[in-house]
Amino acid sequence: MLTKSLGTIFRLRAGILLGFLTLAGPVLAQQVSFALLQPESIAPAPLMNPVEPVTLPEAPSHRFWDRENSVLFATSAAFSAGDFYLTRANLRNNGRELNPVTRLFGRSSAGLAVNFIGQDIGVIGVSYFLHKTGHHKLERAVSMLNIGSSAAAVTFDLAHR
């Protein structure tokens, strides 16, 4: 009974699809040249006198390891170190790691240290990439976001000690 009704549904859908493809075939076969649709008054005129290209002044840039980035990276590393210490202490007192990525590394102190050092290296790497591509505000925002998340983790760890 169930297979009979499923067969009917599939045959109906296949018939609809076949009908659509039959009707849509001639429509899809038509090709229109967009060059024929463009009036000659809009067509670009040939260049008689080439014009010198305009050069825009370069956006002011800063060095990657300037004072602000150095302070942001140091603050990020300090909060990561605090998060490492408190997370390690909580795990030793039969606590539970809530971050699923850190949970993979949290079985040993060395693994936990690799996780937090890798996090800091990743922040510096993403910031450097954004610096090289000219996104200087985002370059600093990555560090600020990491500082905020590490500060929240330290606060949580201190509250659940």
N, C-alpha and C positions, 0 to 999 in steps of 0.2 A: 504494500500500500504506500509506504513512504518512498520507495524507489520509483514508483509509478508517478507520484506527484512531483518528485525532483526532476524526472525526465521531461515532464511537461513544461516545467519552469525553464529548464535549460533549452529545450527546443524553441520556446517562445522568445527567449533572449537571443538565441542564435538567429532566429528569423528577423528580429528587429535590427540586429547588427548587420545582417546581410542586406536588408532593405536600405539601411542608411548608406552602406558602402556603394550600393548600386546607384543610388541617387546622387551621392557626393562625388562619384567618379568623374563625370563631365565637368563639374565645377572645379575640381582639383587639377584637371588637365589644362585649364586655361592659363596662359601666361601673358602677363602684361608688362610691357617695357615702360619703366618709369621715365625714361628719356623722352618718350613720346608724349607723356602727360605734362611735361614742363614747358610753359610758354617761353618763347625766345626772349621776351623782355626781362625775364627773371634769370636767364642763363648768364653765367659770369662772363664778363668781357675779357678778352686776352690782355695780358699785361704788356704795355709798351715800355714803361719805365719801371724797372724793378726798384722797389723802395728798400732802404736799409732796414734791417730788422731792429726792432726796439729792444734794448736790453734793460731789464728791470734791475734795480739795485738789489743786492742780496739781503735777505733778512738777517738782522743782527743775530749772531749765534754766540754761544758761550762754550767754554771748554766743558767736557763731560765731568771731570773731577774738580768742579768749582766748589766753593765753600758750601753752597746750599745743598748740592748733591752729597757732599761728604758728610754733612750733618744728618741728612735724611738716611743715608746708608748706615751710619753709626748708630742712630736711634733705632733703626729697624733691626740691626744686629743685637743691640742691647735688649730689646723686647723679645727677640727670638731666643736669646740666651736665658732670659728670665722664664720664658715659656718652657724651654727645655728643662730647666732645673725644677720648676714646679710640677710639670707633667711627669718627670721621672720620679719625683717624691710621691706623687699621688699614685702612680702605678706600683711603686714598691709597697704602698700601704693598701694594696688590693683595690685600688681605684680602677676606673674603666676609661679608656680613651674614646672620645666621641667622634673624632675626625677619622673617617674611614681610610684615608691615605696614610695618616700617621699611625693608625692601628697596624698597618702592614709592617712598619718599621719598628714599632714600639715593643717588640719582644725582648730587645736588649738595649742597654745604654748606648752602645756603639751605633746600632741601627737608628735609634732616636736622634743621636747627634748628627748622623748622615742626613736624616730627614730635614732637620732645622738648618744645617749648613747648605744643603741643596736648595732649600727655600730661599735663603739669602742670595745665593749665587744666581738663582733664577730671576729674582727681583732685579739684580744688577744687570743681568743679561737682557731682560725685556726693556729696562730703562735705556740701556746702551743702544738697542735696536731703534727705539723710538727717538733717541737723540740723533742718530745717524739719518733717520728719515725726516727729520725736521719737526717732529711733534714734541716740542719742548715742555708744554704744559702737561701732556700725558706722561712724559718721561718722569716728571716729579710726582704725578698723581699715583703712579704704580707704587712708589715708595710709601706715600701717605696711606694708601689702601692697606699695604702690608703692615704698617705701624698700627693702624686702627684694628686690624684683625688680631694681631699679636697682643695688643693691649687688652682687647676683649677676652682673649684666651687667658692671659695672666690674671685678669680680674676674676674670671670664672674659676680658675685654679685656686686662687686665694680664698674665694667664697666657699669652696667645697673641700677645704683642707681638713 
